[in-house]
Amino acid sequence: MNTARFFGWSLAILLLLGSRAQADKPTATALAAQIDAYLTARWKQAGLQPAERCDDATFVRRIYLGLVGRIPTIGEARDFLADTTTDKRERLIDRLVASNAHARHMATFWRRTWLPQTDTQTFASLTDDFEQWAAERLQAQAPYDQLVRELLTVRSDGKRQASAEASGGATPYSFLVASERKPENLAANTARAFLGINLDCAQCHDHPFARWSREQFWQTAAFFALPDDHGSGAALQIKIAETERLVSAAVLTTPAIHWPEQLQADTGRAVLAKWIVSPENPYFAKNGVNRLWSHYFGRGLVEPLDDLSSDAADNHRALLDALAQAFLDSGYDLQLLSRAFTQSRAYQLASVGSNQAASDEQQLFAYFATLGLSGEQLHDSLQVVGGFPADRHDLQPEVMEERRRFVTQFYVQRPADAQRSILQSLTLMNGRDVQELTDAAATPLLVATAQAPFLDARTQVETLFFAAFSRKPTAEEAAAFVAYVDRHATTPDAKAAALADVFWVLLNSTEFNTNH
Amino acid sequence: MAIGLGGGAGALSGWFNALADDVGKPSQQSVILLWLAGGASTIDLWDLKPGHANGGPFREINTPVAGMRISEHLPQLAAWGADMAIVRSLTSKEGDHGRATRFVKTGYLPQGAIHFPAIGSLVAHEIGNRELDLPNYVSVARSNNSLGLGGGFLGPQYSPLSIAERAQNATPSATDLKVSNLSRPEKVSATAQSDRLALLHDLEVRFAAGRTSPVVASLQDAHRRATRMMKAEAAAAFDLDSEPDALRDRYGRNLFGQGCLLARRLVERGVSFVEVSLDGWDTHDNNFERVKGLSTTLDAAFATLLTDLRQRGLLESTLILCLSEFGRTPKINGGVGRDHWPSSWSAALAGGKIRGGQVIGRTSADGLAVKDRPVTVPDLIATTCCALGIDPKKQNMSNVARPIRVADPAAEPIKELL
């Protein structure tokens, strides 16, 4: 082999490896260490005593809710607690992140993040299709930039892309429908969902202190406009609403964009998508990291999530920048981020027991914020706690319809400041779902607990606590609940009814209704 | 984002402290807010422009008050002119449904991390009756633009009980004006119920210890308030079937009409703030046909409410506000519709301590501009406060550890109305 050819090959190989070379790809452990180092320094600087590391029982419940959207079964929690190896948390995280259930849970999260309007009645029917697409793509470990590109460039006729990278059956067509295919809605939705930029107010007028102008809003909207009859011209144009003024498509920041000579119906979205997911786009990677972080921790590194371009000072921009760079280096690996975040010390802190004023601690993630459960998390956890199968029944329409009804009723906007309404409380206390779950003769957990031979009241109460909280009752709790069951255990039926009372109490508790 | 909820530690320490919370003294004053969701075409209700191209086809009719002429489609309300005040010079800059709704319902423009409480929550906080088993703020048929509006930094205990909400049911009807699951299941005895609640209480106290969390506060507070509402006397407030058929007919057998009847029943029982929404005012096309229909619904319900309150001796203690997030363009668009218009619009007030029989302010002949006595949204909030005996300059501690006044400090109450 001559020298020139050798160098030619080397160069090709180097380019192939490129910025996404395996060697450069950060590991979850290294990223978690980076997060720990940053936050530890911030705690020290603020003179804060962070909470203790949470115990295993707390962890196993938290990680199941966070990664797969439901509490662990009795068996899953028991296995984890019985495991005496030191790396069991990391191994559980890896196993859960690789599961189908994680893909499904995150499909719901990204659907809610990207298309929040699908949580309203008007667009609720788009939910299933979109989540199906997202779950398939997440399960196939599609990189984040590719997901977003597929979404933005979905064919406007709803047909599947011919390319090999398209998913099995579903398409993200709902993205266009959820914005009623209107350029202005698509522009606002796109900027908010993928860049963390709130352009909505710029739609109607310039605000005196806003960073984005009305002109910029409509320039973004123009990408979603259709080309003129000849398909020619340098860029797409759109008329600013309630005016006669035409503006041409232009992007909010560098890098510059290039138009092909001939414009097709979907050209504008393709050009915009290329700019959005470009490594040089200053917001794309950061927005993805920030939103995923807020999924696990309850609040973003930079708040508000929809205003990434603000210059508020009290945020963790340095950490966000570093994580965004790592995200880029990893080839937009979402699973890597999920593993890194949940491995970090901050994620594994207790939700009680830190020494400082609440606002400082929460800003600095010095304890785990108690999060409200989403409707999906609450529904699926109620299934699990009753001893029903933990997997979903997507092929049974009536089961899914029940789930949808429940999820709508218990919808929360943001888990970190979830507001429980009086009506939701009443539903949980007196409604059909919990009534059925506390039927001593029908719910598998209650039947098994009440009818198992040789179980005394203490063991029965412990079983119910463990099913609901993944922990045993404290001595004080055990005393009160066991005394209650014993007092009512005049007949087997009366005892079963008393156990159902205990179960009702646990299901209505704040401990059950939160991730903590 | 603001995680902390205000009122200091008191608001966060859960249900067991909530009874001891420092709320204002009980009061007999109440407010009923008739909310015209979507931006009502007030130029076709309270401030018509007959003879001008912007006027449209509606005619004006007289009220007993000189200079107070209103739409021909509000004939029953016209008879109440002497008791009503119309503000024709409202002006704001917010033309987006979401932002404008927040502005009108809180008196503050959305800014940063501050969670401004809704005016209903402020009233409940300042003059609500804390002995009451019913929530002091009830919202009926809420539309999506109002979702999430509630106690804000005052805490979740001031958020509304929201019934027949559109987020749960896109087309609620009068039959949805009930509170589901208000009584315990038949299989559960009263003793079992109180045993369950006692066991739960101890569990809750232990879980809340050492936790400062708005989520925990909200869960425990909702549970406590739900339990109180389950008492039979409280639950009876929602029993519209106990009202005479003829009266129900007069209110209108529709969601809004029956919602107004429910509002009277709640106010009668001491609830301090009830809002009833009438949706459908976003008339970008076919404005006149739609506004005519909506006016008929509004006229029957509003006028019957006034009659009913007066007959029961409640009108002097019940302030009624008829408001929207903005008005609509005086210029009629190509689809015979009107678009969003916050520059010049109207509102109506009646009852309570409001001096009726007055028109405040004036718009130009084309309706495009306020010509006399401009009134801002905060002015209206301050007026409401003064009519209820609430000091609009009173400060409450917010979630960003900065005191916030009940009404914007720049607000001037409309003194002619007081």
Interface residues (C-beta under 8 A of the other chain):
Chain A: T120 Q121 T122 D200 C201 Q203 C204 H205 E242 G298 R299 G300 E303 P304 L305 S351 V352 G353 A358 S359 Q362 A369 T370 L371 G372 T408 Q409 Y411 Q413 R414 P415 A416 D417 A418 Q419 R420 S421 I422 L423 Q424 S425 L426 T427 M429 N430 G431 Q435 T474 E476 E477 A480 F481 Y484 A497 D501 V502 W504 V505 L506 N508 S509 T510 E511 N513 T514 H516
Chain B: M1 A2 I3 G4 L5 L12 G95 D96 R99 A113 P135 N144 L147 G148 G150 P156 S159 L161 S162 I163 R166 A167 Q168 N169 A170 V179 S180 N181 L182 S183 R184 P185 K187 A192 D195 R196 L199 L200 D202 L203 E204 R206 F207 A208 A209 G210 R211 T212 S213 P214 V215 V216 S218 L219 Q220 D221 A222 H223 R225 A226 T227 M229 M230 D339 A401
